Amino acid sequence: MMLIPTHHFRDIERKPEYLQPEKCVPPPHPGPVGTMWFIRDGCGIACAIVTWFLVLYAEFVVLFVMLIPSRDYVYSIVNGVVFNLLAFLALASHCRAMLTDPGAVPKGNATKEFIESLQLKPGQVVYKCPKCCSIKPDRAHHCSVCKRCIRKMDHHCPWVNNCVGENNQKYFVLFTMYIALISLHALIMVGFHFLHCFEEDWTNLLQAYGLTREGTAEARISLHEKKQPPKVSSTECSSFSPPTTVILLILLCFEGLLFLIFTSVMFGTQVHSICTDETGIEQLKKEERRWAKKTKWMNMKAVFGHPFSLGWASPFATPDQGKADPYQYVV
């Protein structure tokens, strides 16, 4: 069986008249500056809502089950500030990753005027996407969910209801990092809470039933006089009943462990993809490298911004990636 090169599957033409620009509808007029990017996908919207719900659930358990009832105010304040700051940065990163244009190619730009403006020379090749009728820049791929070609598309993530591409990869990396950090922080606090409260509850239980040497005689007299079982207070560790507290903490442990593993893997995968300057789709398809090889540090600065600063860790700092190259459509 004869193998067909993978590039034959793409709409490749060497002359503008063969791209059939008359079949493409002219691109719509660009919207006003600052128009919000949002993908209307039911599955993605549901996953985004679930993401926010899980973060807010963790916030509720950490604050109202573990920190507020604690008598150690320094412990509560420090951990409360750290956890809330990380949760805020995680949700802010999620919003930026979801509402930022990942690098969509103008839809329907495969017109005769645009092709002529490229001033193609003999032997040069341009790629046309038959699905969105766009001239595809190098390293762009079509997303069936966004229904657009995305520059340097890594993958479509339903959890952020958007593609991860050239313009929002930084925010997606920050989102995975902060979710992993709050998951780890929550697991550590749950561990300390279990150890502290079990120790106190067992001590109170032994003292209440007179199982310590000092309290044995006193407990016997008290039980004989009152003829009722002793009560053990559980308000020292939580304002909820013991069964409710245990269920809430177990669910938080499951959520934290699951998201810690998932987001840590995603964070490592994204950092490796950035350092090697090879997107997930390019790795999956084993595409031939046609772009210049740069150092890992240059690749990191290309995603997070050229001057290294604290802005790398901020979802509110937009990385300076420069203007698009007008010749990126030509090979």
Solvent accessible surface area in square Angstrom, and as a share of the most:
residue,aa,sasa,rsa
1,M,220,0.98
2,M,163,0.73
3,L,148,0.73
4,I,96,0.49
5,P,63,0.39
6,T,110,0.64
7,H,88,0.39
8,H,111,0.49
9,F,160,0.66
10,R,64,0.23
11,D,45,0.23
12,I,47,0.24
13,E,53,0.24
14,R,143,0.52
15,K,106,0.45
16,P,41,0.25
17,E,112,0.50
18,Y,129,0.49
19,L,2,0.01
20,Q,82,0.36
21,P,13,0.08
22,E,136,0.61
23,K,142,0.60
24,C,10,0.06
25,V,119,0.69
26,P,94,0.59
27,P,55,0.35
28,P,104,0.65
29,H,174,0.78
30,P,126,0.79
31,G,50,0.48
32,P,109,0.69
33,V,162,0.93
34,G,75,0.72
35,T,91,0.53
36,M,126,0.56
37,W,40,0.14
38,F,69,0.29
39,I,17,0.09
40,R,211,0.77
41,D,39,0.20
42,G,57,0.55
43,C,84,0.50
44,G,0,0.00
45,I,60,0.30
46,A,52,0.41
47,C,24,0.15
48,A,7,0.06
49,I,111,0.56
50,V,67,0.38
51,T,4,0.02
52,W,84,0.30
53,F,131,0.55
54,L,41,0.20
55,V,8,0.05
56,L,96,0.48
57,Y,40,0.15
58,A,8,0.06
59,E,30,0.13
60,F,78,0.32
61,V,0,0.00
62,V,0,0.00
63,L,41,0.20
64,F,95,0.40
65,V,0,0.00
66,M,6,0.03
67,L,5,0.02
68,I,110,0.56
69,P,25,0.16
70,S,25,0.16
71,R,145,0.53
72,D,80,0.42
73,Y,159,0.60
74,V,109,0.62
75,Y,72,0.28
76,S,17,0.11
77,I,114,0.58
78,V,84,0.49
79,N,24,0.13
80,G,10,0.09
81,V,94,0.54
82,V,64,0.37
83,F,1,0.00
84,N,53,0.27
85,L,98,0.49
86,L,28,0.14
87,A,6,0.05
88,F,114,0.48
89,L,31,0.15
90,A,0,0.00
91,L,22,0.11
92,A,14,0.11
93,S,0,0.00
94,H,0,0.00
95,C,39,0.24
96,R,65,0.24
97,A,0,0.00
98,M,23,0.10
99,L,59,0.29
100,T,28,0.16
101,D,54,0.28
102,P,0,0.00
103,G,1,0.01
104,A,10,0.08
105,V,0,0.00
106,P,64,0.40
107,K,86,0.37
108,G,6,0.05
109,N,8,0.04
110,A,0,0.00
111,T,20,0.12
112,K,123,0.52
113,E,126,0.57
114,F,56,0.23
115,I,1,0.01
116,E,97,0.43
117,S,72,0.46
118,L,17,0.09
119,Q,141,0.63
120,L,34,0.17
121,K,136,0.58
122,P,139,0.87
123,G,54,0.52
124,Q,51,0.23
125,V,15,0.09
126,V,0,0.00
127,Y,20,0.08
128,K,17,0.07
129,C,3,0.02
130,P,102,0.64
131,K,149,0.63
132,C,5,0.03
133,C,27,0.16
134,S,0,0.00
135,I,0,0.00
136,K,21,0.09
137,P,0,0.00
138,D,40,0.21
139,R,22,0.08
140,A,1,0.00
141,H,14,0.06
142,H,43,0.19
143,C,4,0.02
144,S,86,0.56
145,V,55,0.32
146,C,11,0.07
147,K,127,0.54
148,R,56,0.20
149,C,0,0.00
150,I,0,0.00
151,R,40,0.15
152,K,52,0.22
153,M,14,0.06
154,D,8,0.04
155,H,47,0.21
156,H,38,0.17
157,C,9,0.05
158,P,51,0.32
159,W,80,0.28
160,V,0,0.00
161,N,0,0.00
162,N,0,0.00
163,C,0,0.00
164,V,0,0.00
165,G,1,0.01
166,E,56,0.25
167,N,44,0.23
168,N,0,0.00
169,Q,18,0.08
170,K,3,0.01
171,Y,1,0.01
172,F,3,0.01
173,V,3,0.01
174,L,4,0.02
175,F,12,0.05
176,T,3,0.02
177,M,51,0.23
178,Y,11,0.04
179,I,7,0.04
180,A,13,0.10
181,L,72,0.36
182,I,9,0.04
183,S,8,0.05
184,L,80,0.40
185,H,26,0.12
186,A,3,0.02
187,L,39,0.19
188,I,85,0.43
189,M,3,0.01
190,V,1,0.01
191,G,32,0.31
192,F,120,0.50
193,H,21,0.09
194,F,44,0.18
195,L,129,0.64
196,H,95,0.42
197,C,10,0.06
198,F,101,0.42
199,E,120,0.54
200,E,33,0.15
201,D,51,0.26
202,W,156,0.55
203,T,60,0.35
204,N,40,0.21
205,L,62,0.31
206,L,69,0.34
207,Q,103,0.46
208,A,28,0.22
209,Y,101,0.39
210,G,6,0.05
211,L,121,0.60
212,T,42,0.24
213,R,230,0.84
214,E,153,0.69
215,G,16,0.16
216,T,41,0.24
217,A,69,0.53
218,E,127,0.57
219,A,12,0.09
220,R,171,0.62
221,I,104,0.53
222,S,41,0.26
223,L,64,0.32
224,H,140,0.62
225,E,126,0.56
226,K,130,0.55
227,K,167,0.71
228,Q,102,0.45
229,P,99,0.62
230,P,34,0.22
231,K,185,0.78
232,V,56,0.32
233,S,62,0.40
234,S,36,0.23
235,T,98,0.57
236,E,60,0.27
237,C,13,0.08
238,S,5,0.03
239,S,85,0.55
240,F,66,0.27
241,S,57,0.37
242,P,73,0.46
243,P,88,0.55
244,T,55,0.32
245,T,13,0.08
246,V,57,0.33
247,I,102,0.52
248,L,25,0.13
249,L,3,0.01
250,I,98,0.50
251,L,92,0.46
252,L,2,0.01
253,C,39,0.23
254,F,138,0.58
255,E,22,0.10
256,G,3,0.03
257,L,98,0.49
258,L,97,0.48
259,F,34,0.14
260,L,38,0.19
261,I,102,0.52
262,F,91,0.38
263,T,4,0.03
264,S,49,0.31
265,V,94,0.54
266,M,38,0.17
267,F,65,0.27
268,G,37,0.35
269,T,67,0.39
270,Q,2,0.01
271,V,39,0.23
272,H,108,0.48
273,S,7,0.04
274,I,6,0.03
275,C,27,0.16
276,T,45,0.26
277,D,13,0.07
278,E,46,0.21
279,T,8,0.04
280,G,28,0.27
281,I,29,0.14
282,E,0,0.00
283,Q,63,0.28
284,L,150,0.75
285,K,123,0.52
286,K,176,0.75
287,E,40,0.18
288,E,138,0.62
289,R,91,0.33
290,R,95,0.35
291,W,36,0.13
292,A,83,0.64
293,K,167,0.71
294,K,91,0.39
295,T,87,0.51
296,K,135,0.57
297,W,129,0.45
298,M,80,0.36
299,N,6,0.03
300,M,36,0.16
301,K,38,0.16
302,A,33,0.25
303,V,12,0.07
304,F,15,0.06
305,G,4,0.04
306,H,85,0.38
307,P,98,0.62
308,F,136,0.57
309,S,57,0.37
310,L,165,0.82
311,G,20,0.19
312,W,30,0.11
313,A,46,0.36
314,S,31,0.20
315,P,0,0.00
316,F,120,0.50
317,A,37,0.29
318,T,101,0.59
319,P,15,0.10
320,D,91,0.47
321,Q,61,0.27
322,G,58,0.55
323,K,201,0.85
324,A,68,0.53
325,D,77,0.40
326,P,92,0.58
327,Y,149,0.57
328,Q,41,0.18
329,Y,23,0.09
330,V,25,0.15
331,V,75,0.43
